[in-house]
Amino acid sequence: MQTSGFSSTPTTLVLLLLCTTISLLASITSTKHHLALYPYPQLYPYLQLQRVVTHQLGHSSSTDLLFSSVLLYQLRVLERALGTRKFVSFVLMSGGWEAVVAPLVLTGVVRPLSWGAWDHIPAGMTAVVMAALAVWAVEVPRLWRWELVVPSFAAMRRRRRRREVVVVVAQRQTMAVAAVAVAVKTKWQQETKEERRGEEGANGQSHSQTKRPPTSSRSSSP
């Protein structure tokens, strides 16, 4: 039975209200620039470790807030499928991994390679939403499949495999039809030979009967 709205999805409702409320308050109070996470100097040397959690609670961009809200509402079916407890565990694990891995990757890889141009993590629960979207793509059956105008290597490989399969099937069908044709032709030739032999035998018997001399009847004298 299909259910609408936020029925049986309290965690999704709390996340959506929390994200929307904090984002609107930050926009009203002009404090959106405080939501982003700067590993340097916030985490070190200031040791503001609470920011690894607080920067995930709101968005500093209205576009990010719109898309996150729409995706959270769409992905509420995961909470119904997994259950509230499992969905809460999934949200906490996704947020925890983002809080630990993202600053390390930014500090050790992204910032050195960009020469300090990328030095912060944008605010928002993007990690939770993307993780839920990945689970949704696996759990929910796919009804439609779209491809870009420019084919990818995977699409080209799939098309090549399909062509090869079609060619192999066509060859097998052609061989099967040829084998049936040969069998039918052989059977027809055998039947034709048997008919000819039967006609020749019948003609030989008729000729032998016509060439046999008539027998003279001798009458016995009394």
N, C-alpha and C positions, 0 to 999 in steps of 0.2 A: 504493500500500500504506500503510495507516494505521500509525503508530508511536505508542507510548504513552510516558509519562514525559518525561524530559529528553533523549531520544535526538536527537542532532544539534542540540542547543540549549545549547552551553556558556555563551554570554553571558547567557542568561536565568537559568541556574542560578547563575552568579556574582553577578548582580544580586540575585537572591532571597536567597541566603545572606548577602551583604553587608548588605542592608537589614535582614534579620531579626536578624543577629548584633549590629550596631551598636545597633539599637533595644532589644534585650534587655539589652545591657551598660549602656546609658544608663538603663534602668529599674532595673536592679539597683543601680547605683552612685548613683542619684538625681541624675543630671546631665541629665535630659531638657530642662530649661529652657535648657541651653546649646546645644541643637541648632538652635533658631530663629535666623533672621537678622534683625538689627536694623540697617538702613542707618545709622541714627544711634544710638549713637556708634561702632558696630563698624567700619563702612567709613570713616566720617569722623567724628571726626578720628583714630581709633585706627589706621586703615589695616590692618585685619585682613582682607585680601583673600582669604585662604584659605577664609573662611567661605562665600563664594559657591558653593564646591564641597562643603565638608563638610556644609552644612545639607541637601544633597540625598541624603545617604547613609543617613540613618536617620529614623525617625518618632518623634515625641514622644507620639503617641496610639496606643493599641492598636487602635482602630477603623480609623484610617488604615492601620496596618500590616496588618490583616486584609484590607481591601479591595485594597490594593496587591499583596499576596502572591497573592490569588486572581486578580486581573487579570493579573499577570505570568505566572502559570502558564497562564492561558487564552490569552494573547497569544503564547505560545511558538511558535505556528504561523507567525508572521511571520518569525522567524529561519530557519525551514525554507524558507519561500517566497522570502525575499530573499537568504538566504545569511548566513554569520556575519560576513563583512567588511562588507557593506552594513548589516547590523543594528548592528554596532559603530559605524559612521559615523553612522547614524541616532541612536543613543543619545547619542553625543558632541555632535552638532549640537543635539539637543533640550535637553540639559543646558547647553550653552554659551549658547543663546539665553535660557534661563531665568535663567542667572547674570547676564546683561547687562541684559535687558529688565525683569525683575521688580523689581530695586531702583530702576531709573529710574522706572518707572510708579508704584511705591509712594511714592517720594520726591516726584515732581513732580505726581502727580494724586490718588492715593488718600488720602494723608495730609493734604494741604491741604483736600480736600473733606470729610473726616471729622473735621476739627478735632483731628487728632492721636490719634483713637481707634484707628485701624489704623496701627500703627507698626512692624510686624514681618511677616516672611514665615514661615509655618509650615514646620517641617522635613519632609523627605520627598521622594521622587522622583515627586511628583505630575505634574510637567511631562512627564517621560519616559513615564509610564503613560498620561496623557491623549493625548499625541501618538501613541503606539502604538495606542491605542484608535481614534483618528481614522483612521489608516492601515488598521487592521483592518476598520473599517466600510466602507471603500472597496474593499478588495481581496477580502474574503470575501463570497461571494454571500449575499443575504438570503433566508431561508426564511419567516420570519414577520414580520408588521407589526402593531404594536399602536397603538391610539389611546386617548387619555384620554376620560373621560366628557364633558368639556366640549370641544366641537370647536374647533379653531383656525381662523384665517382661511384658511390653506392648505387645510385639510380641507374647509371650506365651499366654497372655490373649486373644488376637485376634484369635489365632489358636484354643484355647479351645472353644471360642464362636462359631467359624465356625464349629467345630466338633459337638457341641451341636445342632446348627441349622441344620446340615446335618442329625443328628440322628433323630431330631424331624420331619423333612421333610420325611425321610425314614419311620418312624413309621406311619405318616399320610397316606403316599402312600400305605403302607401295609394294614392299616385298610380300606382304600377306596377300594383296590383290593379285600380284604376279603368280604366286604359288597356287592360288585358287584357279587362276586362268589356265595354268599349265596342267593342273589336275583335271579340269573340265575338258581341255583339249585332248589329253591322253585318253580319257574315258570315252570321248566321242569317237576318236580314231579306233579304239578297240571295238566299240559297238558297230562302227561302219565295216570293219574287217569281218566281224562275225556275220553281219547281214550279207555281205558279198559272198562269203563262203557258203552260207545257206542258200543263196540264189544260185550259185554255181552248182551246188549239189542237186538242187531241184531241176535245173536245166539238164544236167547229165543224165538223171533218171528219165526224164521225158524223151531225150534223144535215144537212149537205149531201147525204150519201149517202141519208138517209131521205126527203128531199124531192124527189129526182130521180124524174121519171115513168118508168113501166116502158116499155120499147121493145117495139112490136108486131112480131111476126115475120111476114113476108110469104112465103108459099110460092109458088114459081115454077111456072106451069102448063107441062105438057109440050108 
